[in-house]
Amino acid sequence: MKQFFVFVKKEFRHIWRDKRTMFILLGMPVVQIVIFGFALTNEVKNAKIAILDPSHDVASQELITELNASRNFDVEANLHSYKEIESSFRAGKIKLAVIFPAGFAEDLQHFNKAQIQLIADASDPNVANTLTNYASAIIMDYQNRVTYDRKLPYTITTEMRMLYNPQLKGAFNFVPGVMAMVLLLVCTMMTAITIVKEKETGTMEIMLVSPMKPIMVVLAKAVPYLVLSVINIGSILLLSVFALEMPINGSIVLLVFESILFTLVSLSLGLLISSGADSQQSAMFISLIALFLPTIMLSGFMFPVENMPLPLRTISNIVPAKWYYSIVKSVMIKGLGLGAIWKETLILSGMMVFFLTLAIKKFKIRLA
Amino acid sequence: MRTLKFLLQKEFRQIFRDPSIIRIIFIMPVIQLMILPWAADYEIKNINLAVVDQDHSEYSRQLVNKITASGYFRLTGYGSSYPESLEQVERDKADLVLEIPPQFEKDLVKEDEAKLFMALNAINGVKASLGSAYMRSIIQDYNRQVRLEWIQFPRFNPELSIDVTSSNWYNPLMNYKYFMVPGILVILLTMVGSNLTAINIVREKEIGTIEQINVTPIRKHIFVLGKLIPFWLLGLLVLTIGLTIARLVYGIIPAGSFLTIYLFAALYLLAVLGLGLLISTYASNQQQSMLISFFIMMVFILLGGLYTSIDSMPEWAKIITHFNPVSYFIEVMRMVVLKGSTLYDIRFHILAMVGFAVVLNGWAVFNYKKRS
């Protein structure tokens, strides 16, 4: 046991003396939380729109002011002819064009009817869809207000409650995903690379001829990254509570315990990769392609899994991050206990045992 | 010039004799382009709906039918009570609970006003707000239908109406893959370009072969050029593979000219390769340079506007995107492929990219020291 700790100490020195790497390992979660928490939203805000209004009357001006006042739109340009629409779309300036007819207010007054045309830049179909909906809603509101304020008979009112996240913050969705991503990156990629590095530089041979059991040599490499991960979990949780004002509704102990379980899964994956890869380059690319991309794409935090075609949905079940993501959401945000997440916990434990045995079995103790 | 030729020969041999690089160059585009566009779809549909119908009336049934017929919602079941359905939300079986209180029909007809109660899982805020918007418009629609049944509107309708017609340009079928694929091509070039070069020079440092080069009369800029050109060509090759896949698998044919795409891609590659070189002149081992390039690329890609729109970002993040080559290229790719923008339309992007290329490569040459 004493020997084991000597090895662990050696690994700590390795990391500690490479200040740049350490800085990135500890700084990465902070930067990610800031980016995801503050900069990335799926919401469409301040979309630039162009107006073509040949009528220039009270009604159209009122409506334009209203569009501009909404936080979804910024009126960027006033166009003068139909031709300009095409060119401003192509220069990439605007996302939506609102076109009034000549004599908009007159039409409304005399015929009780008027037309507005919306043209959306559908190169991003989802944004186009959302913007068209927002603009239509603003126009409808305007129409209802102008028509009458009196109460209509036979009215259905809908009362709504947003559960768990009444302010609809994007962070609630992203933070659990960022936790999975950071833990996976630090543990899997870094352990895989450090072990392969020892192989590449030849120092692995020196350690394998020591009286330590080979498996202990490798496990000693994983310990420092486990410690780093616990620090990262701490800093992510602190940031999300104090900077992003997220609650931790469930038990912190359970959350930390589950995170350590996920860390162990990632570490055993790292060990597995290291036993298969023979150069740092390939270790990195295996971690990137086989782990990182699936984690981002298939764990459900960036893109909804239920919309994907069946093969991808099936594959998503073997992505450990998917289960961890669901655990964090349940414990941290919904405030549920172990009773609700025993299935996910069991799956992660199973994965850990499986990857670890496989890694140990594949680990070559003989020198090449 | 002759030294450059020999250097290039050496680099190409090194690349083609390393099977892992070849694998990366050919497998990455295929995997990324075959899988990512299918996974990356934000469209909100299939919202799981649990209904608590305590009224069991004709009207409540009509309403539920109307909701399920809309195509946005998938009825997962009827709950007997609100708490029971809430548990479905906790277990992620349902996203939305609609409670129809007892006497809904009676209240609506007799009291002129009836209430519905809706609770949504809002952890994913966008899904919740869109789900509630869909729901509301369906309910309003239903409301109008009911009103028409009971009230005879006068023949001449006094209600004002503004007709909104909308059209979708550049992608009338609203195919999300048309939007994602050009962006993913950018990520591909970025990963190949920056990662490979970042590792390349450091690898020579680590193995010690850089010393051998340092003692030759090779000039600094020639050495950097020798590293740059092979990967620049490889990048263009990857782009070609990517465009071919986009055409064969997704049927995407750029609306603009290939010349514009390749010209900009060539400039872009110079900039990213420069970044990779710069990183590798600073890093002292492969692990470090991988981490640094990974870190920078992650920030660039996330803030590049591939997944989320740049317009929606806060001011400080928008300022960062001005210094982010990835966001320029993503924008240009989408403009040229989908809208057919011309060189004139993207003139400022080109200018910015030339700037990036000059600064990053100049810095890299400056920072590469032949003394250790």
Contacts between the chains, C-beta under 8 A, distances in Angstrom:
chain1	res1	chain2	res2	distance
A	18	B	285	7.9
A	18	B	287	7.7
A	18	B	288	6.7
A	20	B	283	7.4
A	20	B	288	5.4
A	20	B	291	7.9
A	20	B	292	7.2
A	21	B	287	6.3
A	21	B	288	5.4
A	21	B	291	5.8
A	24	B	291	4.9
A	24	B	292	6.6
A	24	B	295	5.4
A	25	B	291	7.5
A	28	B	295	6.2
A	31	B	295	7.7
A	31	B	299	6.7
A	32	B	298	7.6
A	35	B	299	6.6
A	35	B	302	5.6
A	35	B	303	6.7
A	35	B	317	7.7
A	36	B	302	7.7
A	38	B	314	6.0
A	38	B	317	7.2
A	39	B	302	7.8
A	39	B	303	6.2
A	39	B	313	5.0
A	39	B	314	6.3
A	39	B	316	8.0
A	39	B	317	3.8
A	40	B	302	6.5
A	40	B	303	7.9
A	40	B	307	7.2
A	40	B	308	4.8
A	40	B	313	7.5
A	41	B	126	7.9
A	41	B	308	6.2
A	41	B	312	5.3
A	41	B	313	7.7
A	42	B	42	6.2
A	42	B	126	4.3
A	42	B	308	5.9
A	43	B	125	7.5
A	43	B	126	6.2
A	43	B	129	7.9
A	43	B	312	5.8
A	44	B	309	6.2
A	44	B	311	7.4
A	44	B	312	5.8
A	45	B	311	6.9
A	45	B	312	4.3
A	46	B	311	5.4
A	46	B	312	6.8
A	47	B	309	7.7
A	47	B	311	5.6
A	47	B	312	8.0
A	48	B	311	6.7
A	89	B	169	6.5
A	89	B	170	7.4
A	89	B	339	6.5
A	90	B	335	7.1
A	90	B	339	5.1
A	90	B	340	7.1
A	90	B	341	5.0
A	90	B	342	7.9
A	90	B	345	5.4
A	91	B	341	7.3
A	91	B	345	5.2
A	92	B	331	6.2
A	92	B	335	5.1
A	92	B	339	7.7
A	92	B	341	7.0
A	92	B	345	7.4
A	95	B	311	7.4
A	108	B	160	6.2
A	108	B	162	7.4
A	112	B	157	7.3
A	112	B	158	7.1
A	112	B	159	7.2
A	112	B	160	5.3
A	112	B	161	6.7
A	113	B	160	7.6
A	113	B	161	5.5
A	113	B	162	7.7
A	113	B	163	7.0
A	114	B	162	5.4
A	114	B	163	7.2
A	115	B	162	7.3
A	115	B	163	4.7
A	115	B	164	7.9
A	115	B	165	6.7
A	116	B	162	5.9
A	116	B	163	7.2
A	116	B	164	5.3
A	116	B	165	7.6
A	117	B	164	7.8
A	117	B	165	5.2
A	117	B	166	7.4
A	117	B	167	7.4
A	118	B	164	6.2
A	118	B	165	7.1
A	118	B	166	4.0
A	118	B	167	7.4
A	119	B	166	7.3
A	119	B	167	5.4
A	119	B	168	7.9
A	119	B	169	5.9
A	120	B	166	6.5
A	120	B	167	7.4
A	120	B	168	5.2
A	120	B	169	6.9
A	121	B	169	6.1
A	121	B	170	6.1
A	121	B	339	7.8
A	122	B	168	3.5
A	122	B	169	6.0
A	122	B	170	5.6
A	122	B	171	4.1
A	122	B	172	6.7
A	122	B	174	5.9
A	123	B	170	4.7
A	123	B	171	5.4
A	123	B	178	7.1
A	123	B	179	5.8
A	123	B	334	5.5
A	123	B	335	8.0
A	123	B	338	3.9
A	123	B	339	6.3
A	124	B	179	5.0
A	124	B	309	7.2
A	124	B	334	7.8
A	125	B	43	7.6
A	125	B	168	7.4
A	125	B	171	5.9
A	125	B	174	3.9
A	125	B	175	6.8
A	125	B	176	5.3
A	125	B	178	7.9
A	125	B	179	6.3
A	126	B	42	5.1
A	126	B	43	5.9
A	126	B	176	6.8
A	127	B	309	5.9
A	128	B	168	5.5
A	128	B	171	7.7
A	128	B	174	7.2
A	129	B	174	7.0
A	130	B	130	7.8
A	132	B	166	4.7
A	132	B	168	7.8
A	133	B	133	7.1
A	135	B	164	7.6
A	136	B	164	5.0
A	136	B	166	7.4
A	139	B	162	5.6
A	139	B	164	5.6
A	140	B	162	7.8
A	140	B	164	7.9
A	142	B	162	7.6
A	143	B	160	5.7
A	143	B	161	6.7
A	143	B	162	4.9
A	146	B	160	5.7
A	147	B	159	5.5
A	147	B	160	4.7
A	152	B	147	6.9
A	153	B	112	4.9
A	153	B	147	7.1
A	153	B	150	7.4
A	153	B	151	6.8
A	154	B	108	6.1
A	154	B	109	7.4
A	154	B	112	5.9
A	154	B	143	7.2
A	154	B	146	5.6
A	154	B	147	4.9
A	154	B	150	5.7
A	154	B	151	7.5
A	155	B	112	6.7
A	155	B	113	5.3
A	155	B	114	7.7
A	155	B	143	6.7
A	156	B	108	6.6
A	156	B	113	7.9
A	156	B	114	5.4
A	156	B	115	7.6
A	156	B	116	6.2
A	156	B	139	5.8
A	156	B	140	8.0
A	156	B	142	7.2
A	156	B	143	4.7
A	156	B	146	7.6
A	157	B	113	6.6
A	157	B	114	7.5
A	157	B	115	5.6
A	157	B	116	7.3
A	158	B	115	7.6
A	158	B	116	4.7
A	158	B	117	7.7
A	158	B	118	5.8
A	158	B	135	7.5
A	158	B	136	6.2
A	158	B	139	5.7
A	159	B	115	6.2
A	159	B	116	7.0
A	159	B	117	5.1
A	159	B	118	6.9
A	160	B	118	4.8
A	160	B	119	7.6
A	160	B	120	7.2
A	160	B	132	5.8
A	161	B	117	7.7
A	161	B	118	7.1
A	161	B	119	4.5
A	161	B	120	7.3
A	162	B	119	8.0
A	162	B	120	5.7
A	162	B	122	3.9
A	162	B	128	5.8
A	162	B	132	7.9
A	163	B	89	6.5
A	163	B	119	5.5
A	163	B	120	6.2
A	163	B	121	5.5
A	163	B	122	5.7
A	164	B	121	6.5
A	164	B	122	5.6
A	164	B	123	5.3
A	165	B	122	4.0
A	165	B	123	5.4
A	165	B	125	6.0
A	165	B	128	7.5
A	166	B	122	6.7
A	167	B	125	8.0
A	168	B	122	5.7
A	168	B	125	3.3
A	168	B	126	7.8
A	168	B	128	6.2
A	168	B	129	5.8
A	169	B	125	6.1
A	170	B	125	5.8
A	170	B	126	7.6
A	172	B	122	7.7
A	172	B	123	5.0
A	172	B	124	7.7
A	172	B	125	6.9
A	173	B	123	5.8
A	173	B	124	4.7
A	173	B	125	6.8
A	190	B	287	7.9
A	193	B	286	7.9
A	193	B	287	5.3
A	193	B	290	7.1
A	194	B	287	7.2
A	197	B	285	7.9
A	197	B	286	7.5
A	197	B	287	6.4
A	201	B	206	7.9
A	279	B	20	6.5
A	280	B	199	7.9
A	280	B	286	4.8
A	280	B	287	6.8
A	280	B	290	7.4
A	281	B	20	5.8
A	281	B	21	7.8
A	281	B	199	5.9
A	281	B	203	7.7
A	281	B	286	7.3
A	282	B	20	4.6
A	284	B	195	7.9
A	284	B	199	8.0
A	284	B	290	5.3
A	285	B	20	7.1
A	285	B	24	5.6
A	288	B	191	8.0
A	289	B	27	7.8
A	289	B	28	7.0
A	289	B	31	6.4
A	293	B	32	7.5
A	293	B	36	7.6
A	297	B	35	7.3
A	297	B	36	6.3
A	297	B	39	4.3
A	297	B	40	6.9
A	298	B	39	6.3
A	302	B	40	7.6
A	302	B	307	6.4
A	303	B	39	5.6
A	303	B	40	5.4
A	303	B	41	6.2
A	303	B	42	6.6
A	304	B	41	7.7
A	304	B	42	7.5
A	304	B	44	7.4
A	304	B	124	7.7
A	304	B	127	7.1
A	306	B	46	5.4
A	306	B	48	8.0
A	307	B	41	5.3
A	307	B	43	6.5
A	307	B	45	6.5
A	307	B	46	6.4
A	308	B	38	6.3
A	308	B	39	5.5
A	308	B	41	7.4
A	309	B	38	5.7
A	312	B	35	7.2
A	312	B	38	6.0
A	312	B	39	5.7
A	326	B	92	7.0
A	329	B	123	6.0
A	330	B	90	7.7
A	333	B	123	5.6
A	334	B	90	5.8
A	334	B	123	7.9
A	336	B	90	6.3
A	340	B	90	6.6
A	340	B	91	6.9
